Amino acid sequence: MAIRASVVVPVYNKAPYLTDCFESIFAQSFTEFEVIAVDDASTDNSLEVLRSFNDPRVRILSNPVNSGPGVTAQNAMDQAKGEYIIRVDADDVLLSHRFKEQIAFMDAHPEIGISGTNISILGLDEVIKRPTAPNDCKVQLLFGVAVMQPTSIYRRSVLVEHDLRYQSEWPRYGEDWMFQARAGRQVLFANSDDVTVRYRRGEQGISFGRDRSDELPECINFAFSEFGWPLPSDAEMNVHLWSLNIFPEPPTGHSVKLFREWLNKLERINSRIGTFDPVALHERIEDIWRQLLYKLSLIHI
């Protein structure tokens, strides 16, 4: 019988969390899946813990050298046999309906190539969401990932058709945005408005303690380039980062004006190139602007 889903789990120094994660995989109400876990040359006992799981659906691979999360995930995806590829982060906990719900969603929407869900933060009463509709998801790719990677499910035939792969030259942080930006030229995204993953926030996460204002411009330029848009100038980049809630410098009246001008320019570029649904882009831009005004009201610039 054909395998419906391949569950891909990149692992690097996640030994303390692997039991909780894999128990939540094994507890899924949907059971027609294989698991491909790849240890990325961990320096703790992650590989030993992985090899202790006694389930015939699990395959354990290991990288000879540390290669980063994108390459590690791709190594697993290259071995996948399922109709769908489901990404799991090794320190998260899945709700028991995740696989069943996401596979049913993809079955019901054959036009969608990549989808996801909301996440909740472990130990906190906090839910993080992404847009649900394809047009809104595509617009989101100007400002970050359309689908949160720990909730993602991919139609494998779409990845193969468009040769969508994580590239070794991509950075180790933001590679998910680059992958989705490249896919966004040809693939439709969507999200269901439900929580299926409890996300673990803390020092073990790859984004912990990073200066994103130094790293994300590369991802932003990559996304703009993939969509055939002119790259932001240095000044435009500084204010575009505000859209991602990153403020390299304290806002001033002048920089707020530059930000509004930049948002207006995004709509003009889109009018010329026609990449995004204009209504979806306009609504996203106005939402970003309202959020900024609210933040500014709190700090009284």
MILOPA-226736 format. One record per residue: x, y, z of N, C-alpha, C in turn; residue in three letters. Coordinates in steps of 0.1 Angstrom, whole numbers, padded with zeros to 4 digits, always signed. Atoms other than C-alpha are relative to their C-alpha. Example, Ala and Ser with C-alpha at 12.3 -4.5 7.8 and 13.67 -1.06 7.14 Angstrom:
+0009-0012+0000+0123-0045+0078+0009+0012+0000ALA-0009-0011+0000+0137-0011+0071-0008+0011+0008SER
END
This chain:
+0008-0012+0000+0000+0000+0000+0009+0012+0000MET-0008-0013+0001+0013+0035-0009+0000+0007+0013ALA-0001-0008-0012+0025+0056+0019-0006+0014-0002ILE+0006-0013+0003+0004+0087+0022+0008+0012+0005ARG-0007-0012-0005+0027+0109+0042+0014-0004+0005ALA-0014+0002-0006+0065+0111+0050+0002+0012+0010SER-0002-0010-0010+0072+0129+0082+0015+0002+0001VAL-0014-0004+0000+0105+0148+0081+0004+0007+0012VAL-0004-0006-0013+0123+0156+0113+0015+0003+0000VAL-0014-0003-0002+0157+0174+0112+0003+0002+0015PRO-0003+0000-0014+0175+0171+0145+0014+0005+0002VAL-0013-0005-0004+0204+0190+0160+0000+0004+0015TYR-0001-0002-0014+0211+0188+0197-0013+0002+0007ASN+0014-0001-0006+0175+0182+0207-0003-0012+0009LYS+0002+0012-0008+0180+0152+0229-0011+0001+0011ALA+0009-0001-0011+0160+0165+0259-0015+0001-0004PRO+0014-0002+0005+0129+0171+0237-0005-0011-0009TYR+0004+0009+0011+0129+0142+0213-0011-0010+0005LEU+0010+0010-0005+0108+0118+0235-0014+0006-0001THR+0013-0006+0001+0080+0143+0238-0005+0002-0014ASP+0004-0002+0014+0081+0151+0201-0004-0013-0006CYS+0004+0013+0007+0081+0115+0189-0012-0007+0006PHE+0012+0006-0006+0055+0104+0214-0012+0007-0006GLU+0012-0007+0006+0032+0131+0199-0001-0004-0015SER+0002+0006+0013+0040+0117+0164-0006-0013+0000ILE+0006+0014-0001+0032+0081+0174-0014+0001+0005PHE+0014-0001-0005+0000+0094+0190-0010+0006-0010ALA+0009-0006+0010-0014+0108+0158-0012-0009-0003GLN+0012+0008+0004-0050+0097+0149+0001-0006-0014SER-0003+0005+0013-0038+0093+0113+0013-0008+0001PHE-0012+0009-0003-0013+0064+0111+0007-0005-0013THR-0007+0004+0012-0004+0059+0074+0011+0009-0004GLU-0012-0009+0003+0030+0076+0075+0012-0008+0003PHE-0014+0003-0003+0067+0070+0076+0006+0012+0007GLU-0008-0011-0006+0091+0090+0097+0015-0001-0004VAL-0014-0001+0004+0125+0101+0084+0006+0011+0009ILE-0007-0009-0009+0147+0117+0111+0014+0000-0004ALA-0014-0002+0004+0181+0131+0102+0007+0007+0011VAL-0008-0006-0010+0206+0138+0129+0011+0008-0007ASP-0010-0009+0006+0228+0168+0119+0013+0001+0007ASP-0013+0000-0008+0260+0157+0136-0001+0006+0013ALA+0002-0005-0013+0247+0165+0170+0012-0003+0009SER-0011+0002-0010+0272+0169+0198-0006-0005+0013THR+0006+0007-0011+0247+0156+0224-0004-0014-0004ASP+0004+0014+0003+0231+0122+0225-0013-0001-0008ASN+0012+0000+0009+0203+0130+0200-0001-0013-0008SER+0000+0012+0009+0213+0102+0177-0003-0013+0008LEU+0002+0011-0008+0213+0077+0205-0015-0001+0004GLU+0014+0000-0004+0178+0088+0216-0009-0004-0012VAL+0008+0003+0012+0165+0086+0180+0000-0015-0003LEU-0001+0015+0002+0178+0050+0177-0007-0008+0010ARG+0008+0007-0010+0159+0041+0208-0014-0002-0003SER+0014+0001+0004+0125+0046+0192-0003-0013-0007PHE+0003+0013+0005+0111+0012+0185-0013+0000-0008ASN+0012+0000+0008+0086+0018+0157+0005-0003-0014ASP-0004+0004+0014+0089+0002+0122-0001+0011-0010PRO+0002-0011+0009+0078+0034+0106+0011+0010-0001ARG-0010-0010-0002+0109+0053+0117+0013-0005-0007VAL-0013+0001+0006+0141+0056+0096+0009+0011+0006ARG-0009-0010-0006+0171+0073+0112+0012+0001-0010ILE-0012-0003+0008+0198+0089+0090+0009+0010+0008LEU-0009-0010-0007+0228+0110+0101+0009+0006-0010SER-0010-0008+0009+0249+0137+0084+0014-0002+0006ASN-0013+0002-0005+0286+0131+0086+0006+0013+0006PRO-0004-0013-0005+0291+0169+0092-0012+0008+0002VAL+0012-0009-0002+0268+0196+0105-0002+0008-0012ASN+0003-0007+0013+0250+0210+0075-0011+0010+0001SER+0011-0010-0002+0222+0232+0089-0013-0006-0003GLY+0013+0006+0000+0185+0227+0091-0006-0002-0014PRO+0005+0001+0013+0177+0233+0054+0005-0012-0007GLY-0007+0011+0007+0202+0208+0040-0005-0013+0007VAL+0004+0012-0008+0192+0183+0068-0014-0004-0004THR+0014+0003+0004+0155+0186+0059+0000-0006-0014ALA+0000+0004+0014+0163+0182+0022+0005-0015-0001GLN-0005+0014+0001+0183+0150+0029-0011-0010+0004ASN+0011+0008-0003+0152+0136+0045-0011+0000-0011ALA+0010-0001+0011+0129+0149+0018+0004-0008-0012MET-0004+0008+0011+0150+0132-0008-0003-0015+0001ASP+0003+0015-0003+0143+0098+0009-0015-0002+0001GLN+0015+0001-0003+0105+0105+0012-0007-0008-0011ALA+0008+0008+0010+0081+0081-0005-0015+0004+0001LYS+0014-0003-0002+0048+0097+0007-0005+0009-0010GLY+0006-0010+0008+0023+0116-0013+0002+0014+0005GLU-0002-0013-0006+0027+0144+0012+0013-0001+0009TYR-0011-0002-0009+0057+0156+0032-0004+0009+0011ILE+0004-0008-0012+0050+0168+0067+0013+0003+0008ILE-0012-0005-0008+0077+0189+0085-0004+0000+0015ARG+0001+0000-0014+0081+0184+0122+0013+0006+0006VAL-0012-0005-0007+0106+0204+0144+0002-0009+0012ASP-0003+0010-0010+0123+0181+0169-0003+0004+0014ALA+0003-0004-0014+0115+0202+0200-0014+0004+0002ASP+0014-0003-0001+0078+0207+0193-0008-0012+0004ASP+0009+0010-0003+0048+0188+0204-0013+0001-0009VAL+0011-0001+0010+0020+0179+0179-0013-0004+0007LEU+0013+0004-0004-0017+0178+0187-0004-0012-0008LEU+0002+0014+0006-0031+0143+0179-0007+0001-0013SER+0008+0000+0012-0053+0155+0150+0008+0007-0011HIS-0007-0007+0010-0025+0173+0131+0000-0006-0014ARG-0002+0006+0013-0017+0148+0104-0014-0002-0007PHE+0013+0003+0005-0054+0138+0099-0006+0013-0006LYS+0006-0012+0004-0065+0174+0096+0007+0006-0013GLU-0008-0006+0011-0037+0186+0073-0001-0009-0013GLN+0002+0008+0012-0040+0156+0049-0014+0002-0006ILE+0014-0002+0005-0078+0160+0047-0001+0014-0007ALA+0000-0013+0006-0072+0197+0039+0006+0000-0014PHE-0006+0000+0013-0048+0190+0011-0008-0009-0010MET+0008+0008+0009-0070+0162-0003-0012+0008-0005ASP+0012-0008+0004-0099+0187-0004+0004+0012-0009ALA-0005-0012+0008-0078+0214-0021+0012-0004-0009HIS-0011+0005+0009-0058+0198-0049+0008+0011-0007PRO-0007-0012+0006-0048+0233-0062+0011+0005+0009GLU-0009-0005-0010-0028+0239-0030+0013-0009+0000ILE-0012+0008+0000+0009+0228-0030+0006+0000+0014GLY-0006-0001-0013+0020+0239+0005-0011+0007+0009ILE+0009-0006-0010-0001+0246+0036+0005-0002+0014SER-0004+0000-0014+0001+0250+0073-0012+0003+0009GLY+0010-0003-0010-0018+0259+0105+0006+0010+0009THR-0005-0008-0011-0015+0281+0135+0008-0008+0010ASN-0008+0007-0010+0008+0273+0164-0004+0007+0013ILE+0000-0006-0014+0005+0278+0202+0014-0001+0006SER-0013+0001-0007+0035+0285+0224-0002-0008+0013ILE+0000+0009-0011+0042+0258+0249+0001+0008+0013LEU-0001-0007-0012+0035+0271+0284-0006+0014+0001GLY+0005-0013+0000+0019+0303+0273-0014+0000-0007LEU+0013-0001+0007-0016+0314+0263+0002+0010-0012ASP-0003-0008+0012-0004+0327+0229-0001-0009-0012GLU+0001+0007+0013-0013+0317+0194+0006+0009-0011VAL-0006-0007+0011+0006+0327+0163-0007-0005-0013ILE+0008+0004+0012-0013+0328+0130+0007+0005-0013LYS-0004-0004+0013-0006+0332+0093-0013+0002-0008ARG+0012-0001+0009-0031+0342+0065-0005-0013-0005PRO+0006+0013+0004-0054+0315+0053-0002-0001-0015THR+0003+0000+0014-0063+0325+0017+0013+0000-0009ALA-0012+0000+0009-0038+0319-0012+0005+0014-0004PRO-0005-0013+0004-0037+0355-0023+0006+0007+0012ASN-0006-0006-0011-0030+0367+0012+0013-0007+0004ASP-0012+0007-0003-0004+0340+0017+0011+0005-0009CYS-0010-0005+0009+0014+0351-0014+0006+0014+0003LYS-0004-0013-0004+0015+0387-0003+0009-0001+0013VAL-0008+0002-0012+0029+0375+0031+0015-0002-0003GLN-0014+0004+0004+0060+0363+0012+0009+0013-0002LEU-0008-0013-0001+0071+0400+0010+0005+0003+0014LEU-0003-0004-0013+0073+0401+0047+0004-0012+0009PHE-0004+0012-0008+0082+0366+0059-0006-0013-0006GLY+0005+0013+0005+0071+0330+0056-0016+0001-0001VAL+0015+0001+0002+0035+0323+0043-0005-0011+0009ALA+0004+0012-0008+0034+0290+0062+0011-0002+0010VAL-0010+0002-0010+0051+0285+0095+0006-0014-0001MET-0007+0012+0004+0077+0258+0089-0004-0012+0009GLN+0003+0012-0008+0069+0236+0120-0014-0005-0002PRO+0013+0005+0003+0033+0233+0107-0002-0004-0015THR+0002+0001+0015+0040+0228+0070-0002-0014-0005SER+0002+0013+0007+0028+0200+0047+0001+0004-0015ILE-0003-0003+0014+0039+0198+0011-0005-0012-0009TYR+0004+0010+0010+0025+0180-0019+0013-0004-0008ARG-0014+0004+0006+0056+0160-0030+0000+0001-0015ARG+0000-0001+0014+0046+0159-0066+0003+0014-0005SER-0002-0014+0003+0046+0197-0067+0015+0004+0002VAL-0014-0003-0002+0081+0199-0052+0008-0006-0011LEU-0008+0007+0011+0094+0174-0078-0003+0007-0013VAL+0003-0006+0013+0076+0191-0107+0008+0013-0002GLU-0006-0013+0001+0091+0225-0099+0015+0000+0005HIS-0014+0001-0005+0125+0212-0086+0002+0009+0012ASP-0001-0009-0011+0119+0230-0053+0009-0008+0011LEU-0009+0006-0010+0148+0222-0029+0007+0011+0008ARG-0009-0008-0008+0167+0237+0000+0014+0000-0006TYR-0014-0001+0006+0201+0250-0013+0010+0001+0010GLN-0010+0000-0010+0233+0244+0005+0006+0014+0002SER-0006-0013-0002+0244+0280-0001-0009+0010+0007GLU+0009-0009-0008+0214+0295+0017+0004+0000+0014TRP-0004-0002-0014+0219+0308+0052-0008-0011+0009PRO+0006+0009-0009+0210+0286+0082-0012+0005+0007ARG+0012-0007-0006+0184+0311+0094-0006+0007-0011TYR+0008-0007+0011+0157+0323+0070-0001-0009-0012GLY+0001+0009+0012+0161+0293+0046-0014-0004-0003GLU+0014+0003+0002+0124+0286+0051-0007+0011-0009ASP+0006-0011+0008+0115+0320+0037+0005+0000-0014TRP-0005+0001+0013+0138+0316+0008-0006-0012-0008MET+0007+0011+0006+0123+0282+0000-0014+0004-0004PHE+0014-0004+0003+0088+0296+0001-0001+0011-0010GLN+0000-0011+0010+0097+0327-0019+0002-0006-0014ALA-0002+0006+0013+0110+0305-0047-0012-0008-0004ARG+0012+0008+0003+0080+0282-0045-0012+0010-0003ALA+0011-0009+0001+0057+0313-0044-0002+0005-0015GLY+0002-0004+0014+0063+0320-0081-0010-0009-0007ARG+0007+0010+0007+0045+0288-0091-0010-0008+0008GLN+0008+0009-0009+0028+0272-0061-0010+0008+0009VAL+0009-0007-0008-0003+0282-0042+0001-0005+0015LEU+0000+0002-0014-0002+0284-0004-0013+0002+0007PHE+0012-0002-0008-0029+0282+0022+0003-0004+0015ALA+0000+0005-0014-0034+0278+0060-0014-0002+0005ASN+0013+0002-0007-0062+0264+0081+0001+0007+0013SER+0001-0009-0012-0073+0285+0110-0002-0009+0013ASP+0000+0009-0012-0065+0259+0137+0014-0002+0005ASP-0013+0003-0006-0038+0251+0161+0003-0015+0000VAL-0004+0015+0000-0020+0217+0155+0013-0003+0006THR-0013+0002-0006+0014+0223+0170+0002+0009+0012VAL-0005-0008-0012+0027+0234+0204+0015+0003-0002ARG-0014-0004+0004+0059+0253+0196+0008+0004+0013TYR-0008-0002-0012+0087+0253+0221+0010+0012-0003ARG-0008-0012+0002+0103+0288+0224+0010+0000+0011ARG-0010+0000-0010+0136+0290+0242+0014+0000-0006GLY-0014+0000+0004+0174+0288+0240+0004-0010-0010GLU-0004+0011+0010+0174+0256+0220-0004+0003-0014GLN+0004-0004+0013+0157+0274+0191+0011+0006-0008GLY-0010-0006+0009+0178+0284+0161+0000+0015+0000ILE+0001-0015+0001+0165+0320+0162+0004+0007+0013SER-0002-0006-0013+0173+0325+0199+0013+0008+0000PHE-0012-0008-0001+0197+0354+0205+0006+0006-0013GLY-0006-0004+0013+0202+0362+0168-0004+0015-0002ARG+0003-0014+0004+0204+0398+0155-0006-0001-0014ASP+0007+0002+0012+0178+0394+0128+0001+0012-0010ARG-0001-0011+0009+0183+0429+0115+0013-0001-0009SER-0012+0003+0008+0217+0417+0102-0002-0011-0010ASP+0001+0012+0008+0205+0384+0087-0012+0001-0010GLU+0012+0000+0008+0170+0391+0073+0001+0008-0013LEU-0001-0006+0013+0180+0416+0046+0004-0009-0012PRO-0003+0010+0011+0195+0387+0026-0013-0007-0004GLU+0013+0007+0003+0161+0369+0028-0009+0010-0007CYS+0009-0010+0007+0142+0401+0018+0005+0002-0014ILE-0005-0002+0014+0164+0407-0012-0002-0012-0008ASN+0002+0012+0008+0161+0371-0022-0015-0001-0004PHE+0014+0001+0003+0123+0372-0020-0004+0010-0011ALA+0003-0010+0010+0121+0405-0040+0005-0005-0013PHE-0007+0005+0013+0145+0390-0066-0008-0011-0006SER+0008+0011+0005+0124+0358-0069-0012+0005-0007GLU+0013-0006+0006+0093+0379-0077+0003+0010-0011PHE-0003-0010+0011+0112+0401-0102-0002+0014+0004GLY+0001-0014-0005+0110+0432-0080+0013+0006+0002TRP-0013-0007-0003+0137+0459-0077+0003-0002+0015PRO-0004+0002-0014+0157+0454-0045-0001+0013+0007LEU+0000-0012-0008+0152+0479-0017+0013+0007+0001PRO-0013-0007-0003+0178+0506-0012+0003-0003+0015SER-0004+0002-0014+0196+0506+0022-0010+0007+0009ASP+0010-0007-0008+0171+0532+0035-0013-0007+0000ALA+0012+0007+0001+0142+0513+0022+0000-0014+0008GLU-0001+0012-0007+0155+0481+0037-0002+0002+0015MET+0001-0003-0014+0158+0497+0071-0015+0001+0005ASN+0014-0002-0004+0121+0506+0071-0008-0012-0004VAL+0007+0012+0003+0110+0474+0054+0000-0010+0012HIS-0001+0008-0012+0123+0456+0085-0010+0003+0010LEU+0010-0003-0010+0097+0474+0105-0012-0009-0003TRP+0011+0009+0004+0071+0453+0086+0001-0014+0007SER-0002+0013-0007+0087+0423+0104+0002+0002+0015LEU-0002-0004-0014+0087+0441+0138+0014+0000+0004ASN-0014-0002-0003+0124+0447+0136+0004+0015-0002ILE-0003-0014+0001+0136+0482+0143+0015+0002+0002PHE-0015-0002-0002+0174+0487+0136+0003+0012+0007PRO-0002-0012-0007+0171+0522+0149-0013+0005+0005GLU+0013-0005-0005+0145+0540+0170-0007+0009-0010PRO+0008-0008+0009+0117+0555+0149+0001+0015+0003PRO+0002-0015-0001+0116+0592+0142-0011+0004-0009THR+0010-0005+0008+0091+0614+0126+0004-0002-0015GLY-0005+0001+0014+0112+0614+0094+0000-0015-0005HIS+0000+0014+0005+0116+0576+0093-0014-0006-0001SER+0014+0004+0001+0079+0571+0099-0005+0004-0014VAL+0004-0005+0013+0073+0592+0068+0006-0008-0011LYS-0006+0008+0010+0098+0572+0048-0007-0014+0000LEU+0006+0013+0000+0081+0540+0059-0014+0001-0007PHE+0013-0002+0007+0047+0553+0047+0002+0001-0015ARG-0003-0002+0014+0063+0563+0014+0004-0014-0006GLU-0005+0013+0005+0079+0528+0011-0012-0009-0002TRP+0012+0008+0001+0045+0511+0017-0007+0004-0013LEU+0007-0004+0013+0030+0532-0011+0007-0004-0012ASN-0008+0004+0012+0059+0524-0034-0002-0015-0003LYS+0003+0015+0002+0052+0486-0028-0012-0001-0009LEU+0013+0001+0008+0017+0492-0043+0003+0004-0014GLU-0003-0005+0013+0031+0511-0072+0008-0010-0008ARG-0007+0010+0007+0056+0484-0080-0009-0011-0004ILE+0009+0011+0004+0029+0458-0079-0009+0004-0011ASN+0009-0004+0011+0007+0479-0102+0007-0001-0013SER-0008+0002+0012+0035+0478-0127+0003-0014-0004ARG-0005+0014+0003+0046+0442-0124-0012-0010+0001ILE+0012+0008-0001+0013+0426-0113+0002-0013+0007GLY-0004+0013-0006+0028+0399-0090-0011-0004+0009THR+0009+0003-0011+0002+0401-0062-0014+0005-0003PHE+0014-0005+0001-0036+0405-0060+0000+0014+0007ASP-0001-0014-0005-0039+0443-0055-0008+0002+0012PRO+0008-0002-0012-0066+0441-0029+0006-0006+0012VAL-0007+0007-0011-0047+0416-0008+0012+0007+0004ALA-0012-0008-0004-0016+0437-0010-0004+0012+0007LEU+0004-0013-0006-0034+0469-0001-0005-0003+0014HIS+0005+0004-0014-0051+0452+0029+0011-0003+0009GLU-0012+0004-0008-0018+0438+0041+0008+0012+0004ARG-0007-0012-0002-0001+0471+0038-0007+0009+0010ILE+0007-0008-0009-0028+0490+0056+0000-0006+0014GLU-0001+0007-0013-0027+0464+0084+0013+0002+0006ASP-0013-0003-0005+0010+0469+0087+0001+0014+0005ILE-0001-0014-0004+0006+0506+0089-0008+0002+0013TRP+0007-0002-0013-0021+0504+0116+0008-0006+0012ARG-0008+0006-0010+0001+0481+0136+0011+0009+0005GLN-0011-0010-0003+0030+0506+0134-0006+0011+0008LEU+0005-0012-0007+0008+0535+0145-0004-0004+0014LEU+0003+0005-0014-0004+0514+0175+0013-0001+0008TYR-0012+0001-0008+0032+0507+0185+0006+0013+0003LYS-0005-0013-0002+0042+0543+0181-0008+0007+0011LEU+0008-0007-0010+0013+0554+0203+0005-0005+0014SER-0005+0005-0013+0029+0533+0231+0013+0006+0004LEU-0014-0004-0003+0064+0547+0228+0001+0016-0001ILE+0001-0015+0001+0054+0584+0220+0013+0006-0006HIS-0011-0006+0007+0080+0592+0194-0001+0015-0002ILE
END
